[in-house]
């Protein structure tokens, strides 16, 4: 045989071309002396075999393409055969030129960014058998072609479909989440069904072994709170995951997602109480609707309930246990609607306070400093009353006599932490004091008069102030007592602009930039300027010692 043998063609020259059942080799730029091949010469001219084309993939519009055979595994770029669930195909092709005919449909491919070839996807209504893709020249002449064997395997069709069996238990209606059996048959084996979000069913896929008859339990949907007779809609799938058409059940079931109403309302305790103690009772308003039966109980055993199965607008409860409870549900109502076995459970708290509260008092500092004299303001300190329970009302508490003054109309806040401001004036005597006469009332009326901790507090120290010395004076008056000399500090002397240096009580002049006081725990206190030369220069009477304070 003259010309190149098949085995002599280079890799860049070779491409498979199907003509019927014959696979030939052609070059990328045209046929290599194919006239030498007598079998080819009778079928193609050199012009007819120009270029190259490959079917790279096949998809099914709205279906599946499976069992794909590739010419170049594992690269998988040239498709040889495929099984499809329908014949509305999307054929992906790659070619040397833009104009192609795929399955009889003409199309123009887009050029790849590399510029070396063209590719695209062509919608095709195919027939079973050989799918042909062919390049055409600009003048419409046929060029190279590729084929892919297409096998149609139609998905299963449901032939019969119906609800079977009865409603769960004694139900006559179905609620969301219930299940009901559906039975069906198909024309060919199927391996599962898809329940549509339609009518009686929710969207779900149920798989099973290959069969032409099936029984599945579908989950019931929520279609509202009025009775509706609804079918279910399903479709079957085959082993290739191809789905057939949807089919509705031939019969219906009744859906009604109506649930009972249980709603707790106002609780009425004895007197002004907001909780129960001992064996006291309370009434609890409750709204009940759409139910056939109800049961009231106490999940933690705090309460007994009068007539626990009686449907009524108010329930009477009695404390039988529990020390303190304002947060844990202890009254439960369980209502049932028989038609769909819908159950509603609601809970609430009937408050229990069978022990008096424990109360602690806190202040913001170890010593509460004063102000109010020498150009300062009275100091307010927040006193907190902290109970381990909610209180029925604001507590009351008295400060020690001379130990500051509570302001305002009483303690505020709650329900368990209450605050009030204690004003401390420079004129208040420094020292230790005790809070007294606590009255803290729990929700059930039990009163606590004993302070658990924090009853004692201390007035000590004062806030910074600047003091002025009269002309040539070495002393000035400070209208507050010093009780802890170690905590006494000052800023500067303005006459020298130097730091004021504290000296022991009783120190004699002259000490440069020095100062001291005459005595502790006296009001007023005399501040002594020990730097007599500097004091002697204060002819205008404007010299000051700044930031005199007793720290906390």
MARVEXLUM-954545 format. One record per residue (C-alpha): residue number from 1; x, y, z. Coordinates in steps of 0.1 Angstrom, whole numbers, plus 5000, padded with zeros to 4 digits. Last residue first. Example, Ala and Ser with C-alpha at 12.3 -4.5 7.8 and 13.67 -1.06 7.14 Angstrom:
2
resi; east; north; up
2; 5137; 4989; 5071 $
1; 5123; 4955; 5078 $
//
This chain:
552
resi; east; north; up
552; 4913; 5562; 6008 $
551; 4935; 5593; 6004 $
550; 4936; 5622; 6028 $
549; 4939; 5653; 6007 $
548; 4957; 5686; 6001 $
547; 4958; 5692; 5964 $
546; 4974; 5726; 5965 $
545; 4992; 5747; 5991 $
544; 4985; 5783; 5983 $
543; 5001; 5817; 5982 $
542; 4977; 5846; 5975 $
541; 4982; 5867; 6006 $
540; 4998; 5895; 5986 $
539; 5029; 5898; 6008 $
538; 5037; 5861; 6005 $
537; 5075; 5866; 6008 $
536; 5075; 5859; 6045 $
535; 5059; 5826; 6038 $
534; 5087; 5816; 6016 $
533; 5113; 5825; 6042 $
532; 5092; 5807; 6069 $
531; 5091; 5773; 6050 $
530; 5072; 5753; 6077 $
529; 5037; 5762; 6064 $
528; 5014; 5747; 6091 $
527; 4979; 5734; 6082 $
526; 4955; 5738; 6112 $
525; 4927; 5713; 6113 $
524; 4891; 5723; 6118 $
523; 4880; 5698; 6128 $
522; 4902; 5677; 6150 $
521; 4910; 5640; 6145 $
520; 4948; 5645; 6142 $
519; 4968; 5675; 6154 $
518; 4986; 5707; 6143 $
517; 4994; 5698; 6107 $
516; 5026; 5696; 6087 $
515; 5043; 5714; 6058 $
514; 5078; 5717; 6043 $
513; 5088; 5736; 6012 $
512; 5121; 5744; 6029 $
511; 5119; 5735; 6065 $
510; 5122; 5764; 6090 $
509; 5103; 5758; 6112 $
508; 5095; 5733; 6139 $
507; 5082; 5698; 6134 $
506; 5054; 5690; 6158 $
505; 5034; 5667; 6135 $
504; 5059; 5649; 6112 $
503; 5068; 5667; 6079 $
502; 5051; 5665; 6046 $
501; 5070; 5680; 6017 $
500; 5050; 5703; 5993 $
499; 5064; 5699; 5958 $
498; 5078; 5731; 5944 $
497; 5063; 5760; 5926 $
496; 5079; 5783; 5952 $
495; 5049; 5805; 5961 $
494; 5025; 5780; 5946 $
493; 5034; 5754; 5972 $
492; 5028; 5720; 5956 $
491; 5006; 5690; 5957 $
490; 4996; 5676; 5991 $
489; 4993; 5642; 6009 $
488; 4978; 5628; 6041 $
487; 4975; 5590; 6040 $
486; 5002; 5584; 6067 $
485; 4985; 5610; 6089 $
484; 4954; 5589; 6093 $
483; 4925; 5607; 6110 $
482; 4928; 5642; 6094 $
481; 4897; 5663; 6103 $
480; 4880; 5687; 6079 $
479; 4877; 5725; 6077 $
478; 4913; 5733; 6068 $
477; 4926; 5765; 6085 $
476; 4958; 5782; 6075 $
475; 4992; 5787; 6091 $
474; 5025; 5804; 6082 $
473; 5010; 5838; 6075 $
472; 5030; 5865; 6057 $
471; 4998; 5876; 6038 $
470; 4970; 5851; 6044 $
469; 4977; 5815; 6033 $
468; 4953; 5798; 6008 $
467; 4943; 5761; 6009 $
466; 4937; 5740; 5978 $
465; 4914; 5709; 5981 $
464; 4916; 5672; 5975 $
463; 4889; 5648; 5987 $
462; 4887; 5636; 6023 $
461; 4898; 5606; 6044 $
460; 4878; 5583; 6066 $
459; 4842; 5573; 6072 $
458; 4841; 5536; 6079 $
457; 4816; 5508; 6073 $
456; 4801; 5479; 6093 $
455; 4770; 5460; 6083 $
454; 4788; 5444; 6053 $
453; 4777; 5408; 6059 $
452; 4745; 5388; 6066 $
451; 4725; 5419; 6077 $
450; 4696; 5407; 6099 $
449; 4661; 5421; 6095 $
448; 4648; 5396; 6069 $
447; 4611; 5395; 6063 $
446; 4590; 5367; 6048 $
445; 4562; 5383; 6027 $
444; 4561; 5356; 5999 $
443; 4582; 5377; 5975 $
442; 4608; 5384; 6002 $
441; 4608; 5415; 6024 $
440; 4640; 5432; 6034 $
439; 4639; 5455; 6064 $
438; 4673; 5464; 6078 $
437; 4673; 5485; 6110 $
436; 4710; 5492; 6111 $
435; 4742; 5501; 6092 $
434; 4772; 5503; 6115 $
433; 4798; 5530; 6119 $
432; 4836; 5533; 6122 $
431; 4853; 5567; 6123 $
430; 4854; 5602; 6109 $
429; 4828; 5626; 6123 $
428; 4807; 5642; 6096 $
427; 4816; 5679; 6090 $
426; 4835; 5670; 6059 $
425; 4803; 5657; 6045 $
424; 4795; 5621; 6035 $
423; 4764; 5615; 6013 $
422; 4751; 5579; 6012 $
421; 4735; 5571; 5978 $
420; 4710; 5543; 5975 $
419; 4711; 5510; 5957 $
418; 4691; 5478; 5954 $
417; 4701; 5444; 5941 $
416; 4675; 5416; 5941 $
415; 4646; 5429; 5921 $
414; 4657; 5455; 5922 $
413; 4667; 5491; 5916 $
412; 4660; 5519; 5940 $
411; 4666; 5523; 5978 $
410; 4647; 5552; 5994 $
409; 4633; 5586; 5988 $
408; 4665; 5604; 5980 $
407; 4696; 5609; 6001 $
406; 4711; 5588; 6029 $
405; 4732; 5609; 6053 $
404; 4766; 5601; 6066 $
403; 4779; 5584; 6097 $
402; 4766; 5608; 6123 $
401; 4742; 5582; 6136 $
400; 4749; 5550; 6117 $
399; 4731; 5547; 6084 $
398; 4696; 5532; 6083 $
397; 4683; 5505; 6059 $
396; 4651; 5500; 6040 $
395; 4644; 5474; 6013 $
394; 4625; 5481; 5981 $
393; 4596; 5458; 5976 $
392; 4587; 5422; 5971 $
391; 4624; 5413; 5970 $
390; 4640; 5389; 5945 $
389; 4662; 5365; 5963 $
388; 4699; 5363; 5973 $
387; 4696; 5399; 5985 $
386; 4721; 5426; 5977 $
385; 4717; 5460; 5994 $
384; 4741; 5484; 5977 $
383; 4755; 5517; 5991 $
382; 4766; 5542; 5965 $
381; 4789; 5569; 5979 $
380; 4781; 5606; 5975 $
379; 4808; 5631; 5984 $
378; 4798; 5666; 5995 $
377; 4815; 5691; 5972 $
376; 4848; 5709; 5976 $
375; 4855; 5746; 5980 $
374; 4871; 5744; 6014 $
373; 4842; 5724; 6028 $
372; 4818; 5699; 6013 $
371; 4839; 5667; 6010 $
370; 4842; 5633; 6026 $
369; 4859; 5600; 6019 $
368; 4843; 5566; 6025 $
367; 4869; 5542; 6037 $
366; 4872; 5506; 6025 $
365; 4856; 5516; 5993 $
364; 4824; 5512; 5972 $
363; 4800; 5500; 6000 $
362; 4783; 5466; 6002 $
361; 4754; 5453; 6022 $
360; 4745; 5416; 6022 $
359; 4710; 5402; 6026 $
358; 4698; 5366; 6029 $
357; 4661; 5363; 6019 $
356; 4635; 5347; 6041 $
355; 4626; 5311; 6032 $
354; 4594; 5297; 6015 $
353; 4597; 5319; 5985 $
352; 4580; 5300; 5956 $
351; 4569; 5315; 5923 $
350; 4545; 5297; 5901 $
349; 4566; 5293; 5870 $
348; 4552; 5283; 5836 $
347; 4550; 5254; 5812 $
346; 4533; 5247; 5779 $
345; 4529; 5213; 5762 $
344; 4508; 5210; 5730 $
343; 4499; 5176; 5716 $
342; 4485; 5168; 5682 $
341; 4470; 5133; 5680 $
340; 4454; 5143; 5647 $
339; 4417; 5137; 5656 $
338; 4424; 5134; 5693 $
337; 4436; 5169; 5702 $
336; 4458; 5167; 5733 $
335; 4467; 5193; 5759 $
334; 4496; 5190; 5784 $
333; 4498; 5218; 5810 $
332; 4529; 5222; 5832 $
331; 4534; 5241; 5864 $
330; 4569; 5240; 5881 $
329; 4590; 5258; 5855 $
328; 4623; 5268; 5871 $
327; 4629; 5306; 5873 $
326; 4614; 5321; 5904 $
325; 4620; 5292; 5929 $
324; 4629; 5294; 5965 $
323; 4624; 5267; 5992 $
322; 4605; 5240; 5973 $
321; 4576; 5217; 5983 $
320; 4538; 5214; 5987 $
319; 4527; 5248; 5974 $
318; 4491; 5247; 5963 $
317; 4477; 5253; 5928 $
316; 4443; 5264; 5916 $
315; 4438; 5264; 5879 $
314; 4418; 5290; 5859 $
313; 4399; 5290; 5827 $
312; 4387; 5254; 5829 $
311; 4393; 5220; 5813 $
310; 4395; 5196; 5842 $
309; 4423; 5170; 5842 $
308; 4443; 5184; 5871 $
307; 4413; 5190; 5893 $
306; 4433; 5210; 5920 $
305; 4470; 5210; 5912 $
304; 4497; 5202; 5938 $
303; 4529; 5221; 5935 $
302; 4566; 5221; 5939 $
301; 4570; 5186; 5925 $
300; 4596; 5194; 5898 $
299; 4573; 5186; 5868 $
298; 4542; 5199; 5885 $
297; 4511; 5186; 5867 $
296; 4482; 5197; 5846 $
295; 4466; 5172; 5822 $
294; 4443; 5181; 5793 $
293; 4419; 5163; 5769 $
292; 4399; 5170; 5738 $
291; 4417; 5202; 5726 $
290; 4412; 5230; 5702 $
289; 4413; 5257; 5729 $
288; 4426; 5263; 5764 $
287; 4436; 5297; 5780 $
286; 4450; 5295; 5815 $
285; 4447; 5319; 5845 $
284; 4467; 5307; 5875 $
283; 4452; 5308; 5910 $
282; 4475; 5306; 5940 $
281; 4475; 5286; 5972 $
280; 4495; 5287; 6004 $
279; 4508; 5256; 6021 $
278; 4540; 5271; 6035 $
277; 4551; 5299; 6012 $
276; 4539; 5312; 5978 $
275; 4551; 5340; 5956 $
274; 4543; 5375; 5945 $
273; 4525; 5386; 5976 $
272; 4502; 5415; 5979 $
271; 4474; 5394; 5994 $
270; 4477; 5357; 5985 $
269; 4489; 5351; 5950 $
268; 4471; 5356; 5917 $
267; 4490; 5344; 5886 $
266; 4480; 5360; 5853 $
265; 4482; 5340; 5821 $
264; 4492; 5306; 5809 $
263; 4485; 5296; 5773 $
262; 4476; 5261; 5761 $
261; 4462; 5260; 5726 $
260; 4457; 5226; 5709 $
259; 4473; 5220; 5675 $
258; 4457; 5222; 5641 $
257; 4479; 5206; 5614 $
256; 4450; 5191; 5595 $
255; 4457; 5167; 5566 $
254; 4432; 5142; 5554 $
253; 4445; 5114; 5531 $
252; 4439; 5110; 5494 $
251; 4435; 5083; 5467 $
250; 4450; 5077; 5432 $
249; 4484; 5089; 5443 $
248; 4498; 5115; 5421 $
247; 4525; 5107; 5394 $
246; 4557; 5126; 5386 $
245; 4576; 5116; 5354 $
244; 4606; 5094; 5355 $
243; 4638; 5102; 5373 $
242; 4673; 5092; 5362 $
241; 4697; 5083; 5390 $
240; 4715; 5057; 5368 $
239; 4701; 5029; 5390 $
238; 4665; 5041; 5382 $
237; 4644; 5068; 5397 $
236; 4606; 5069; 5405 $
235; 4585; 5100; 5408 $
234; 4560; 5109; 5436 $
233; 4531; 5132; 5443 $
232; 4509; 5127; 5474 $
231; 4472; 5133; 5473 $
230; 4453; 5157; 5496 $
229; 4420; 5158; 5515 $
228; 4422; 5190; 5535 $
227; 4410; 5197; 5571 $
226; 4419; 5232; 5583 $
225; 4450; 5242; 5602 $
224; 4475; 5245; 5573 $
223; 4493; 5223; 5548 $
222; 4521; 5210; 5571 $
221; 4536; 5180; 5553 $
220; 4534; 5143; 5561 $
219; 4565; 5121; 5559 $
218; 4563; 5092; 5534 $
217; 4565; 5056; 5543 $
216; 4574; 5034; 5513 $
215; 4559; 5004; 5496 $
214; 4575; 4993; 5463 $
213; 4568; 4973; 5431 $
212; 4591; 4971; 5401 $
211; 4622; 4965; 5421 $
210; 4658; 4974; 5427 $
209; 4666; 4977; 5464 $
208; 4655; 5008; 5482 $
207; 4660; 5045; 5484 $
206; 4636; 5072; 5497 $
205; 4641; 5108; 5486 $
204; 4623; 5136; 5504 $
203; 4603; 5168; 5497 $
202; 4573; 5169; 5520 $
201; 4541; 5150; 5513 $
200; 4503; 5154; 5515 $
199; 4499; 5179; 5486 $
198; 4532; 5189; 5471 $
197; 4568; 5190; 5482 $
196; 4575; 5160; 5460 $
195; 4584; 5125; 5471 $
194; 4614; 5111; 5452 $
193; 4614; 5074; 5447 $
192; 4640; 5047; 5448 $
191; 4658; 5019; 5431 $
190; 4635; 5014; 5401 $
189; 4629; 4984; 5379 $
188; 4609; 4989; 5347 $
187; 4571; 4997; 5342 $
186; 4567; 5008; 5378 $
185; 4544; 4998; 5407 $
184; 4533; 5017; 5438 $
183; 4525; 5017; 5475 $
182; 4524; 5047; 5499 $
181; 4524; 5043; 5536 $
180; 4517; 5072; 5559 $
179; 4540; 5091; 5583 $
178; 4533; 5119; 5608 $
177; 4557; 5149; 5608 $
176; 4531; 5175; 5600 $
175; 4496; 5164; 5612 $
174; 4473; 5137; 5599 $
173; 4436; 5133; 5604 $
172; 4413; 5105; 5616 $
171; 4437; 5094; 5643 $
170; 4430; 5063; 5665 $
169; 4465; 5049; 5662 $
168; 4483; 5061; 5631 $
167; 4459; 5064; 5600 $
166; 4453; 5032; 5581 $
165; 4470; 5011; 5555 $
164; 4476; 5020; 5519 $
163; 4480; 5053; 5500 $
162; 4481; 5048; 5462 $
161; 4503; 5047; 5432 $
160; 4500; 5027; 5399 $
159; 4520; 5027; 5367 $
158; 4550; 5048; 5379 $
157; 4573; 5053; 5350 $
156; 4609; 5042; 5352 $
155; 4636; 5062; 5334 $
154; 4641; 5057; 5297 $
153; 4673; 5040; 5287 $
152; 4683; 5055; 5254 $
151; 4717; 5045; 5241 $
150; 4738; 5070; 5222 $
149; 4770; 5059; 5204 $
148; 4792; 5089; 5198 $
147; 4805; 5100; 5165 $
146; 4832; 5124; 5152 $
145; 4835; 5142; 5119 $
144; 4860; 5159; 5097 $
143; 4848; 5183; 5071 $
142; 4816; 5189; 5052 $
141; 4815; 5218; 5027 $
140; 4795; 5248; 5037 $
139; 4816; 5276; 5021 $
138; 4832; 5285; 5054 $
137; 4841; 5248; 5059 $
136; 4820; 5225; 5080 $
135; 4831; 5204; 5110 $
134; 4810; 5174; 5119 $
133; 4793; 5159; 5150 $
132; 4774; 5127; 5146 $
131; 4753; 5109; 5173 $
130; 4751; 5072; 5163 $
129; 4722; 5053; 5178 $
128; 4691; 5066; 5196 $
127; 4678; 5097; 5180 $
126; 4688; 5132; 5190 $
125; 4671; 5165; 5198 $
124; 4703; 5186; 5201 $
123; 4713; 5217; 5221 $
122; 4750; 5225; 5212 $
121; 4776; 5232; 5238 $
120; 4808; 5251; 5228 $
119; 4844; 5248; 5217 $
118; 4868; 5263; 5192 $
117; 4906; 5257; 5188 $
116; 4940; 5273; 5190 $
115; 4931; 5308; 5199 $
114; 4943; 5303; 5235 $
113; 4912; 5320; 5248 $
112; 4891; 5293; 5231 $
111; 4871; 5304; 5201 $
110; 4833; 5302; 5203 $
109; 4814; 5276; 5184 $
108; 4789; 5282; 5156 $
107; 4760; 5258; 5154 $
106; 4741; 5237; 5129 $
105; 4718; 5210; 5143 $
104; 4717; 5177; 5124 $
103; 4731; 5157; 5154 $
102; 4759; 5183; 5157 $
101; 4767; 5204; 5126 $
100; 4798; 5226; 5131 $
99; 4811; 5260; 5121 $
98; 4839; 5274; 5144 $
97; 4869; 5255; 5131 $
96; 4894; 5231; 5146 $
95; 4868; 5215; 5169 $
94; 4857; 5208; 5205 $
93; 4822; 5197; 5212 $
92; 4798; 5196; 5241 $
91; 4764; 5181; 5233 $
90; 4734; 5191; 5254 $
89; 4708; 5165; 5247 $
88; 4670; 5162; 5245 $
87; 4669; 5125; 5238 $
86; 4660; 5113; 5273 $
85; 4674; 5091; 5301 $
84; 4708; 5088; 5283 $
83; 4734; 5061; 5281 $
82; 4767; 5072; 5266 $
81; 4793; 5061; 5241 $
80; 4827; 5074; 5226 $
79; 4833; 5106; 5244 $
78; 4867; 5123; 5238 $
77; 4881; 5144; 5267 $
76; 4882; 5118; 5294 $
75; 4918; 5123; 5306 $
74; 4917; 5089; 5324 $
73; 4908; 5076; 5299 $
72; 4912; 5087; 5263 $
71; 4885; 5072; 5241 $
70; 4859; 5076; 5268 $
69; 4828; 5054; 5276 $
68; 4800; 5071; 5296 $
67; 4777; 5048; 5315 $
66; 4755; 5078; 5324 $
65; 4737; 5109; 5311 $
64; 4708; 5120; 5333 $
63; 4677; 5141; 5329 $
62; 4663; 5177; 5328 $
61; 4683; 5185; 5297 $
60; 4706; 5155; 5292 $
59; 4743; 5159; 5291 $
58; 4769; 5148; 5266 $
57; 4807; 5153; 5267 $
56; 4838; 5160; 5246 $
55; 4825; 5152; 5211 $
54; 4856; 5158; 5191 $
53; 4863; 5176; 5158 $
52; 4892; 5179; 5133 $
51; 4900; 5198; 5102 $
50; 4894; 5188; 5065 $
49; 4879; 5154; 5056 $
48; 4856; 5166; 5029 $
47; 4884; 5184; 5011 $
46; 4905; 5153; 5008 $
45; 4877; 5134; 4992 $
44; 4859; 5107; 5011 $
43; 4842; 5074; 5007 $
42; 4857; 5055; 4977 $
41; 4891; 5068; 4984 $
40; 4890; 5056; 5018 $
39; 4889; 5018; 5010 $
38; 4916; 5023; 4983 $
37; 4940; 5039; 5007 $
36; 4966; 5057; 4986 $
35; 4940; 5084; 4980 $
34; 4945; 5091; 5017 $
33; 4977; 5110; 5009 $
32; 4978; 5123; 5044 $
31; 4943; 5139; 5050 $
30; 4941; 5175; 5061 $
29; 4957; 5198; 5085 $
28; 4950; 5179; 5117 $
27; 4957; 5147; 5099 $
26; 4932; 5118; 5095 $
25; 4929; 5083; 5108 $
24; 4898; 5062; 5101 $
23; 4872; 5045; 5122 $
22; 4846; 5026; 5101 $
21; 4812; 5018; 5116 $
20; 4794; 5046; 5098 $
19; 4822; 5070; 5090 $
18; 4839; 5077; 5123 $
17; 4870; 5098; 5124 $
16; 4898; 5093; 5149 $
15; 4927; 5118; 5149 $
14; 4964; 5115; 5140 $
13; 4987; 5140; 5126 $
12; 5001; 5155; 5159 $
11; 5008; 5120; 5172 $
10; 5028; 5112; 5141 $
9; 5016; 5089; 5114 $
8; 5038; 5059; 5105 $
7; 5016; 5033; 5123 $
6; 4987; 5042; 5100 $
5; 5009; 5036; 5070 $
4; 5019; 5065; 5050 $
3; 5016; 5065; 5012 $
2; 5014; 5034; 4989 $
1; 5000; 5000; 5000 $
//
